[in-house]
Amino acid sequence: MRVLGVDPGLTRCGVGVVEGVAGRPLTMVGVGVVRTPADADLGHRLVAVEQGIDQWLDEHRPEYVAVERVFSQHNVRTVMGTAQASAVAILCASRRGIPVALHTPSEVKAAVTGSGRADKAQVGAMVTRLLRLASPPKPADAADALALAICHIWRAPAQNRLQQAVTRHASRAPRTQHASKGRTT
């Protein structure tokens, strides 16, 4: 499985591609950051993020895209930029028919370090160890993107089995008729 992890941001959007399957050693295929100037017009910044992500999708051809789920922060301006960059990543993948998964920061930290409260240094250290790298990827946005990809590779099989079970259960559920409205539920 090849996954592009995206740590969304307007100034620095971390991107990292990891290949492998759960239970086996993983391989880093590429890592980087899509940057935009903080003083540029918002529309131009979003187009730059789109072009950068499209370039990564063209070059690395991932089967899945894992994006950090936007969470509440005290700084509304920061969360808005993160949400906008996240939407661009989701759009780029969806336009190509690539499935997108959203993972919360604590989910990613727990998957990679064992603790949902790990700090950036701990995440970077574990990404370095898990991918057998000489040093932690810099900046932290790049390491976070790789952590997202790792998290998805490890969690996707269980999530897929759960979704299949839910779908099977829903298809077997008896349908009842509402006498008063003639609708099936």
ABEGO torsion letter per residue (X at the ends): XBBBBBBBBAABBBBBBBBEBBGBBBBBABBBBBBBBAABBAAAAAAAAAAAAAAAAAAAGBABBBBBBBBBBABAAAAAAAAAAAAAAAAAAAAAGBBBBBBBAAAAAAAAAGBAABBAAAAAAAAAAAAGBABBBOBAAAAAAAAAAAAAAAAAAAAAAAAAAAAAAAAABBBBBBAAAGBBX
